[in-house]
Amino acid sequence: MKSSFKKLPGSRVELEVNLEQKEFLPYYQAAYDEALKNIHLKGFRPGTAPRDIADAAVDKEKVFNEAAKEAIRWSLDEITKDNEWTLIDAPQVEVEDSKDLGITYKARFAVFPEIKLGNYKKIAKRVLAEKKEQIVEPKEIDEALDWIRKSRKTGEQLPEINDELAKSLGKFQNVDELRKSIGDGVKMEKEYKEQDRLRIKMMEEIVKDSEIDLPEVMVEKTHQGLNKQYAPALKAAGKSEEEIGKQLHERARSNVATNLVLYRIAQTEKLEPTPEEVEAREGREHFGQKLDERSHYQYIYGVIQNEKVFAFLESQK
């Protein structure tokens, strides 16, 4: 078997393969024998007609196509293993030539990209140094109390903010306990937002410092998902089709790049989740859709893996 390939943009590969007669013949023979067994001629039981008579009834083109399909499947499998490629879409195959029971074909397909990570530990440490202490101002607590007060409005009458109101909300004995609980909640929310800000910045800088040839097939699939999820709201907000397409395509590229970098860091640092960790998570809802068992496992696996990567990056202080 002779083969050559060239890499194309978008993590695509164009491959040319030549299978000589000795390599292709076993596949042709197997397909021919199978076709011969299924020939039905009047006066003969299946498989008992003289070979020369049965041969005339065999659809040679169909035999060749079946043989080519199996030979191509075998050769592609061997070549992808030798080159350590992981195919991420179905190959587009075109038989270029066939003679003397040998074939030459071309195949085009996308492969999982090579990812050369930037200095993610150094970047994480630098970004984390920008972390801002979160302080809760008294007016923020007052605003939350005012919202609670309005939610308890009876007719035109607003309740007083007092110990009685605090007790009516459950576990609080007085207003001070209520204010403290609100303050803790506001602070926690602000800390989550700060964590998200730092994580986004970390990933943006790590992606920028890394080398990735983004697979367009991944970008397009992600774009379709984002379009289905967000396009109606963006359109309702007055965005044009062109603006929506551009915005979501850029977001799709960013999402794919981020996920690939997270995946490579997990591999490098051996941060893969265990089956027990995955099985401990509950819920099969994702973007409002019910997931099958395999998709559910993969989704939860990815969520936990990303959590492990971010925890690792956030330990680089």
HUGIGI-V273337 format. One record per backbone hydrogen bond with DSSP energy under -0.5 kcal/mol. CO is the residue of the C=O (numbers start at 0). NH is the residue of the N-H. E is the energy in kcal/mol with one decimal. If there is no record, write none. Layout:
# HUGIGI-V273337
co = [CO:CO]
nh = [NH:NH]
e = [E:E]
This chain:
# HUGIGI-V273337
co = [1:3:5:7:9:10:11:12:12:13:14:15:16:17:17:18:19:19:20:23:23:24:25:26:27:28:29:30:31:32:33:34:35:38:38:40:44:49:50:51:52:53:53:54:57:58:59:60:61:62:63:64:65:66:67:68:69:70:71:72:73:74:75:76:77:78:79:80:84:85:90:91:93:93:96:98:101:102:103:103:104:105:106:107:108:109:109:113:113:114:115:117:118:119:120:121:122:123:124:126:127:132:134:136:136:137:138:139:140:141:142:143:144:145:146:147:148:148:149:152:153:155:156:159:161:162:163:164:165:165:166:168:173:174:175:176:177:178:179:180:181:182:183:184:185:186:187:188:189:190:191:192:193:194:195:196:197:198:199:200:201:202:203:204:206:209:210:211:213:214:214:215:216:217:218:219:220:221:222:223:224:225:225:226:229:230:231:232:233:234:239:240:241:242:243:244:245:246:247:248:249:250:251:252:253:254:255:256:257:258:259:260:261:262:263:264:265:266:273:274:275:277:283:285:288:291:292:293:294:295:296:297:298:299:300:301:302:303:304:305:306:307:308:309:311:312:314]
nh = [17:15:13:11:215:110:7:14:108:5:106:3:104:1:19:102:22:23:24:26:27:28:29:30:31:32:33:34:35:36:37:37:38:40:46:43:47:53:54:55:56:56:57:57:59:62:63:64:65:66:67:68:69:70:71:72:73:74:75:76:77:78:79:80:81:82:84:83:86:111:92:107:95:105:103:101:98:18:95:96:16:93:14:91:12:87:88:115:212:116:210:119:122:123:124:125:126:127:128:129:130:134:136:139:140:141:142:143:144:145:146:147:148:149:150:151:151:158:152:154:156:157:153:161:165:166:167:168:168:171:169:170:177:178:179:180:181:182:183:184:185:186:187:188:189:190:191:192:193:194:195:196:197:198:199:200:201:202:203:204:205:206:207:208:209:211:115:213:215:217:218:219:220:221:222:223:224:225:226:227:228:229:230:230:233:234:235:236:238:237:243:244:245:246:247:248:249:250:251:252:253:254:255:256:257:258:259:260:261:262:263:264:265:266:267:268:270:269:277:278:279:280:290:288:285:295:296:297:298:299:300:301:302:303:304:305:306:307:308:309:310:311:312:313:314:315:316]
e = [-3.0:-3.1:-2.6:-1.3:-0.8:-2.9:-3.5:-0.6:-1.8:-2.1:-2.6:-2.2:-2.4:-2.1:-0.6:-1.7:-1.0:-2.3:-3.2:-0.8:-1.9:-3.1:-2.0:-2.1:-2.8:-2.9:-1.8:-2.1:-2.6:-1.8:-0.9:-0.5:-1.3:-0.6:-0.6:-2.1:-2.4:-2.7:-3.0:-1.0:-0.6:-1.2:-0.6:-1.3:-1.3:-2.2:-2.7:-2.4:-2.4:-2.6:-3.1:-2.2:-1.9:-2.7:-2.9:-2.0:-2.4:-2.6:-2.8:-1.9:-2.2:-2.6:-2.7:-1.8:-2.4:-2.0:-2.6:-0.9:-0.6:-2.6:-0.7:-2.0:-0.6:-2.7:-2.7:-1.3:-1.6:-3.3:-2.2:-1.9:-2.8:-2.7:-3.2:-3.0:-2.9:-2.4:-0.7:-0.5:-0.7:-0.9:-2.5:-2.2:-2.3:-2.4:-2.2:-2.2:-2.6:-2.5:-1.1:-1.8:-1.7:-0.6:-0.6:-1.3:-1.2:-2.4:-2.3:-1.7:-2.6:-2.4:-1.9:-2.1:-2.7:-2.4:-2.0:-1.0:-0.7:-0.6:-1.4:-0.6:-2.4:-0.5:-2.6:-1.3:-2.2:-2.7:-1.8:-0.7:-1.0:-0.6:-1.7:-0.6:-1.6:-3.2:-2.3:-2.2:-2.5:-2.8:-2.6:-2.2:-2.8:-2.5:-2.4:-2.2:-2.3:-2.4:-2.2:-2.1:-2.2:-2.4:-2.6:-2.4:-2.4:-2.5:-2.7:-2.2:-2.8:-2.5:-2.4:-2.3:-2.6:-2.8:-2.1:-1.6:-1.3:-0.5:-2.4:-1.1:-0.5:-0.7:-2.0:-3.0:-1.8:-2.4:-2.7:-2.3:-1.7:-2.5:-2.7:-2.1:-1.7:-3.3:-0.6:-1.5:-2.3:-2.8:-2.1:-1.3:-2.2:-1.6:-2.8:-2.6:-2.3:-2.6:-2.7:-2.0:-2.2:-1.9:-2.3:-2.3:-2.1:-2.8:-2.6:-2.3:-2.5:-2.6:-2.3:-2.1:-2.6:-2.3:-2.3:-2.5:-2.3:-2.1:-2.7:-2.8:-2.7:-0.8:-1.9:-2.6:-1.3:-1.3:-1.6:-1.7:-1.7:-2.9:-2.2:-2.4:-2.6:-2.7:-2.7:-2.4:-2.2:-2.5:-2.5:-2.4:-2.0:-2.3:-2.2:-2.6:-2.4:-2.2:-2.7:-2.7:-1.1:-1.6:-1.3]
